[in-house]
Amino acid sequence: MKKLLLVSPLAPKSFLGGDFYFRLPNLGLLKVAALTPPDWQISIIDEKVETLDLQQDADLVGITAMTPAVKRGYEIADSFRARGIKVIMGGMHVSKLPDEALQHCDSIVVGEAEQLWDKVVDDFKRGELKSIYQHDNGYPSLVNYPAPNWGLYERKRYLPVHFIETTRGCPHNCEFCSVTDSFGGKFRNRPVDEVEREIQHLKPFESRFALKNVVFFVDDNIISNRKHAKELLERIIPYHLKWTGQASTQIAKNDEILALCKKSGCMGLLIGFETLSSNNLVKMGKTFNTPENYLDVIKKLHDYGIGVNGAFVLGFDHDDESVFDRTIEFVIKAKLDVCYFTILTPYPGTRLYSQLSREGRIIDHDWSNYNTNNVVFMPKLMKPEKLLDGFHRVLKESFSYSAIFKRLWGNGTYKNFFYPMNFGFRQTIKKTIKHKQEFSYGQGSRS
């Protein structure tokens, strides 16, 4: 029996790296494992939660890597290839920069693995591995999607959360986001019957946490297709799930969907507010967001007992140094259950990357710094160090004990979920900012 080793490298400088308080499972590798023929012995190593032995035995190694982890991914690939082991790489970064990736691996999978991976392993067995595998026309069907085997993650140090995908793609093509370019400009839906069967076979994690059967629907917008969303939510009600997901601000306009979210066990939704500036929203192409309505959107979800994880990006071209105080004031006033902040980052394949490259504004080409908590470009209305300092201040002040209690008090949402989440983020933020300061001081002392 051939041995397949699947690896998710650590993004060493990432806010969501090995020190992140909430270690979440890697769904992508479970998908690849599910697509692998049964005559393979599969093991998965996620460096976020375990150590990779570069000397371990394998016939074939598959590595997935997003941009901040790709440098480590290349190191792993080089090490296994030096031992004569074939290496295949995939993921968003590799798909956008195939020539770069092929300097470190034998073959790459461009785009989605469905309807490609079986060809890869078959060609490998016949000794005819190609350099590039990609779809000739469009995107693969999501019908007859094989269910992941969560048993491969037993006893790994993950939070007790199952990831489930019900849709792919997005028509909005925001300038900083790579989803549309990677997964297509329209929403593709999985059959609800197949999603329900996947839910039926989930087994609760053995965990010290009170919530042991949490599901995170990883779709970029769980309500992308209202008919599909309604059917899905109605079908999962009997399973008494506790679930979270992602949605657009448009969900606040649909009371029927909100009621179904609540009835089916929705604890909270991540919503990409992105910015408080209408000018920024116009430039990025997200004009269905209207900042003057954000407070109403949040209150509407709270009225249904649904928490809101508000996501914001700092450093857009219309952001000056006043953006930090305005953002801190807003998240507390809005009583956001959780707030998630990132620094604008130009990932390969996005319109933002193309624009900043043309303008000569990219100042850092080390992929490990493309992790949304470093400044890798020249902002328009402030210096890079001001953006970084302001980002740190927003994090610290939004997750102070005082701010956490002000945000959560009286929301009527799931406190057993959101209080631990906030305190976990607070712990990670303290470590991240302390590391950054120590690094900066260390650099200064050597200059």
C-alpha positions in Angstrom: 0.0 0.0 0.0 1.4 3.4 -1.0 1.9 6.0 1.7 0.5 9.6 1.1 1.6 12.3 3.5 -0.4 15.5 3.4 1.1 18.6 5.0 -0.2 22.0 6.1 2.9 24.2 6.9 3.0 26.7 9.7 2.8 30.3 8.9 5.4 31.3 11.5 4.6 35.0 11.7 0.9 34.8 11.4 -1.6 36.0 14.0 -3.3 32.7 13.3 -0.1 30.7 13.6 1.0 28.2 16.2 0.4 30.5 19.1 -3.1 31.3 18.1 -5.4 30.5 21.1 -8.0 28.8 18.8 -6.5 26.1 16.7 -8.9 25.2 14.0 -8.8 22.2 11.7 -7.6 22.3 8.1 -10.6 21.3 5.9 -8.6 21.4 2.6 -6.4 18.4 3.4 -9.4 16.4 4.6 -11.0 17.1 1.2 -7.9 15.8 -0.6 -7.8 12.7 1.6 -11.4 12.0 0.8 -10.6 12.2 -3.0 -7.7 9.8 -2.6 -8.4 6.1 -3.7 -8.8 3.7 -0.9 -5.6 1.7 -1.7 -3.5 4.6 -0.2 -2.4 4.9 3.5 -3.0 8.6 4.4 -1.5 10.7 7.2 -2.0 14.4 7.7 0.4 16.7 9.5 -0.7 20.2 10.4 2.3 22.1 11.8 -0.1 24.4 13.6 -0.8 21.6 16.1 2.0 19.1 15.7 5.6 18.6 14.6 6.5 17.4 11.2 9.3 14.8 11.0 11.1 15.6 7.7 12.7 12.1 7.8 9.4 10.2 7.9 8.6 7.6 5.3 6.3 8.5 2.4 5.8 7.6 -1.3 4.2 10.8 -2.2 3.9 14.2 -0.3 1.2 16.7 -0.9 1.6 20.2 0.5 -1.1 23.0 0.7 0.0 26.5 1.4 -1.5 29.9 1.5 0.8 32.9 1.0 2.1 33.4 4.6 2.9 29.7 4.9 4.3 29.1 1.4 7.9 29.9 2.3 7.8 27.1 5.0 6.0 24.9 2.4 8.9 25.3 0.0 11.4 24.3 2.7 9.4 21.2 3.4 9.1 20.4 -0.3 12.8 20.9 -0.9 13.6 18.6 2.1 11.5 15.7 0.8 12.6 16.1 -2.8 16.3 15.9 -1.6 15.4 12.4 -0.4 14.0 11.4 -3.8 10.3 11.7 -2.7 7.9 13.2 -5.2 6.1 16.4 -3.9 2.9 17.9 -5.2 1.8 21.4 -4.1 -1.6 23.1 -4.2 -3.5 26.0 -2.6 -4.2 29.6 -3.5 -0.7 30.9 -3.6 0.7 28.0 -5.7 -2.3 28.4 -8.1 -1.5 32.1 -8.7 2.3 31.7 -9.0 2.9 28.2 -10.6 6.3 29.0 -12.0 7.6 30.0 -8.5 6.2 26.8 -6.9 7.6 24.5 -9.6 11.1 25.5 -8.5 10.4 23.5 -5.3 8.1 20.7 -6.2 7.5 18.1 -9.0 3.9 19.0 -9.7 1.2 21.5 -8.8 -2.6 21.4 -8.7 -4.0 24.7 -9.9 -7.4 25.5 -8.4 -9.8 23.0 -7.0 -8.7 19.4 -6.4 -12.1 17.8 -7.3 -11.9 15.9 -10.7 -8.1 16.4 -10.7 -6.6 14.6 -7.7 -7.6 11.1 -8.9 -5.6 11.9 -12.1 -2.7 13.0 -10.1 -2.3 9.9 -8.0 -3.0 7.7 -11.0 -0.3 9.4 -13.1 2.1 9.1 -10.1 1.5 5.4 -9.9 2.3 5.0 -13.6 5.4 7.2 -13.4 3.9 9.8 -15.6 3.4 12.7 -13.2 2.7 16.0 -15.1 4.0 19.4 -14.0 0.6 21.1 -13.9 -2.9 19.8 -13.3 -5.7 22.3 -13.9 -9.3 22.3 -15.1 -9.7 22.9 -18.8 -13.2 24.4 -18.6 -14.7 26.3 -15.7 -15.0 24.8 -12.2 -15.8 21.3 -10.9 -19.2 20.2 -9.9 -20.0 20.0 -6.2 -22.3 17.1 -6.7 -21.3 13.7 -5.2 -18.8 15.5 -3.0 -17.1 12.9 -0.8 -17.5 13.5 2.9 -14.3 14.2 4.9 -13.1 11.5 7.3 -12.8 13.4 10.6 -11.2 10.3 12.1 -8.0 11.5 10.5 -8.0 14.3 13.1 -8.6 12.3 16.2 -6.4 13.3 19.1 -5.0 16.4 17.3 -5.0 19.6 19.4 -7.8 21.3 17.5 -10.8 23.1 18.9 -13.9 20.8 18.8 -15.3 22.3 15.6 -16.3 20.6 12.4 -16.0 22.5 9.1 -18.6 22.0 6.4 -18.8 23.6 3.0 -22.1 24.1 1.3 -21.2 26.7 -1.4 -18.2 28.0 -3.4 -17.5 31.1 -5.4 -18.5 34.8 -5.1 -19.7 37.3 -7.7 -18.5 40.4 -5.9 -14.8 40.3 -6.7 -13.7 42.8 -4.0 -10.3 44.2 -4.9 -8.4 42.7 -1.9 -10.1 39.3 -2.0 -8.9 36.2 -4.0 -12.1 34.2 -3.7 -13.7 35.2 -7.0 -10.5 34.7 -9.0 -9.9 31.3 -7.3 -13.4 29.9 -7.2 -15.4 31.7 -9.8 -17.8 34.7 -10.1 -21.0 32.9 -9.2 -22.1 30.8 -6.3 -22.1 27.0 -6.7 -24.2 25.1 -4.2 -23.8 21.5 -2.9 -27.0 19.4 -2.9 -28.7 19.8 0.5 -29.1 16.0 0.7 -25.4 15.5 0.7 -24.7 18.2 3.3 -27.3 16.7 5.5 -25.7 13.2 5.2 -22.4 14.8 6.2 -24.0 16.3 9.3 -25.6 12.9 10.2 -22.2 11.2 10.3 -20.5 13.8 12.5 -19.2 12.5 15.8 -18.7 14.8 18.8 -15.1 15.5 19.6 -13.6 14.4 22.9 -12.9 17.8 24.4 -12.6 19.7 27.7 -14.8 22.4 26.1 -18.5 22.6 27.0 -19.5 22.9 23.3 -18.6 19.6 21.6 -20.6 19.5 18.4 -20.0 23.0 16.9 -20.2 23.3 13.1 -18.6 26.1 11.2 -20.1 26.5 7.7 -17.1 27.8 5.8 -19.0 29.3 2.9 -18.1 32.9 2.2 -21.8 33.7 2.3 -24.2 31.1 3.8 -27.2 33.0 2.3 -25.7 33.4 -1.2 -28.7 31.5 -2.6 -31.8 32.3 -0.6 -33.7 29.1 -1.7 -30.7 26.9 -1.0 -30.1 28.5 2.3 -33.7 28.2 3.4 -33.8 24.5 2.5 -30.5 23.9 4.3 -31.5 25.7 7.5 -34.9 23.9 7.6 -33.3 20.5 7.1 -30.6 20.9 9.9 -33.1 22.0 12.6 -33.7 18.4 13.9 -29.9 17.9 14.5 -29.8 20.5 17.3 -26.5 21.9 16.1 -24.7 24.9 17.5 -23.2 26.5 14.4 -21.5 29.6 13.1 -20.9 30.8 9.6 -20.3 33.9 7.3 -22.9 36.1 5.7 -23.2 39.5 4.1 -24.9 42.5 5.6 -27.9 41.7 3.4 -29.0 39.0 5.8 -30.5 41.7 8.0 -33.2 42.3 5.3 -34.6 38.8 5.5 -36.5 38.0 8.7 -37.4 34.5 7.4 -33.8 33.5 7.0 -32.8 35.1 10.4 -35.6 33.1 12.1 -34.4 29.9 10.5 -30.8 30.7 11.5 -31.9 31.1 15.1 -34.1 28.0 15.1 -31.4 25.8 13.5 -28.8 26.7 16.2 -26.9 29.7 14.8 -24.8 31.2 17.5 -23.2 33.9 15.4 -22.2 35.1 12.0 -19.0 36.7 10.7 -19.9 39.7 8.6 -17.3 41.6 6.5 -18.1 45.2 7.2 -14.6 45.9 6.0 -14.5 49.7 6.6 -16.5 52.6 7.9 -15.7 54.6 4.7 -18.1 54.7 1.8 -15.3 55.8 -0.5 -13.3 52.7 0.4 -16.3 50.5 -0.2 -16.8 52.0 -3.7 -13.1 51.5 -4.6 -13.1 47.9 -3.4 -16.4 47.1 -5.2 -18.5 46.3 -2.2 -21.2 49.0 -2.6 -24.0 46.8 -1.1 -22.3 47.6 2.3 -23.6 50.9 3.7 -21.8 52.1 6.8 -24.8 54.3 7.9 -26.8 51.0 8.3 -24.2 49.0 10.1 -25.7 49.6 13.6 -29.1 48.6 12.4 -27.7 45.4 10.8 -26.0 44.4 14.1 -29.1 45.2 16.2 -31.3 43.2 13.9 -29.1 40.1 14.4 -29.0 40.7 18.1 -32.8 40.8 18.2 -32.7 37.2 16.9 -30.1 36.2 19.5 -27.4 35.9 16.8 -24.0 37.2 17.6 -22.0 39.3 15.2 -18.3 38.9 14.5 -17.5 42.1 12.6 -14.5 42.0 10.3 -12.6 45.2 9.4 -9.6 45.9 7.2 -7.3 48.8 8.0 -5.1 50.7 5.5 -7.3 51.4 2.5 -6.4 54.4 0.3 -9.0 56.6 2.0 -7.8 55.6 5.5 -5.9 58.3 7.4 -4.7 58.1 11.0 -8.2 58.9 12.3 -9.5 55.5 11.1 -8.2 53.9 14.3 -10.2 56.0 16.8 -13.3 55.8 14.7 -13.0 52.0 14.4 -12.5 51.5 18.2 -15.4 53.8 18.9 -17.7 52.0 16.5 -17.0 48.4 17.6 -17.8 49.3 21.2 -20.9 51.4 20.4 -22.2 48.7 18.0 -21.7 46.1 20.8 -20.0 43.6 18.4 -19.8 40.2 20.0 -16.4 39.7 18.4 -14.3 42.0 16.2 -11.7 40.8 13.8 -9.1 43.3 12.4 -6.6 42.9 9.6 -4.1 45.1 7.8 -4.8 45.4 4.0 -2.6 42.8 2.3 -2.1 42.5 -1.5 -2.3 38.8 -2.2 -1.2 37.5 -5.6 -4.2 37.1 -7.9 -6.1 40.0 -6.5 -6.9 43.3 -8.2 -5.2 45.0 -5.2 -1.9 43.2 -5.9 -2.0 44.2 -9.6 -2.7 47.8 -8.7 -0.1 48.2 -6.0 2.5 46.5 -8.2 1.8 48.9 -11.1 2.1 51.8 -8.7 5.4 50.6 -7.2 3.8 50.6 -3.7 4.8 47.0 -2.6 7.7 47.4 -0.2 8.0 43.9 1.2 8.4 40.7 -1.0 8.8 38.2 1.8 5.7 36.0 1.5 5.8 35.1 5.2 5.0 38.7 6.0 1.8 38.6 3.9 -0.3 37.5 7.0 -2.6 40.5 7.5 -0.7 41.7 10.6 2.3 43.2 8.8 2.4 46.2 6.5 3.9 45.1 3.1 2.8 48.1 1.0 3.1 51.9 1.1 -0.3 53.3 2.4 -1.5 56.4 0.7 -2.4 58.6 3.7 0.0 57.5 6.4 3.4 55.9 6.9 3.7 52.1 7.2 4.8 52.3 10.8 1.7 54.4 11.7 -0.5 51.8 10.1 1.1 49.1 12.1 1.0 51.0 15.4 -2.6 51.9 14.8 -3.5 48.3 14.1 -1.9 47.2 17.4 -3.8 50.0 19.2 -7.1 48.9 17.7 -6.5 45.3 18.8 -5.5 46.2 22.3 -8.3 48.7 23.0 -11.0 46.6 21.4 -10.0 43.6 23.5 -9.3 45.3 26.8 -11.4 43.8 29.6 -13.5 47.0 29.7 -14.2 46.9 26.0 -15.1 43.2 26.0 -17.7 43.7 28.7 -19.1 46.8 27.1 -19.4 45.0 23.8 -21.1 41.9 25.2 -23.2 43.2 28.0 -26.9 42.9 27.2 -26.6 41.5 23.7 -28.8 38.5 24.4 -26.4 36.3 22.4 -24.6 33.0 23.3 -22.3 34.1 26.1 -20.8 30.6 26.6 -19.4 31.0 23.1 -18.5 34.6 22.9 -16.9 35.3 26.2 -14.3 32.5 25.8 -13.7 33.6 22.2 -12.9 37.2 23.2 -10.6 36.2 26.1 -8.9 33.8 23.7 -8.3 36.5 21.1 -7.1 38.8 24.0 -4.4 36.2 24.9 -3.2 35.9 21.3 -3.2 39.6 20.8 -1.0 40.1 23.9 1.5 37.5 22.6 1.5 38.9 19.0 2.0 42.5 20.0 4.7 41.7 22.6 6.6 39.6 20.0 6.4 42.5 17.5 7.7 45.0 20.0 10.5 42.8 21.1 11.5 42.2 17.5 11.5 45.9 16.7 13.5 46.7 19.8 16.0 43.9 18.9 16.4 45.3 15.4 17.0 48.8 16.7 19.7 47.6 19.1 21.7 46.0 16.3 21.6 49.0 13.9 
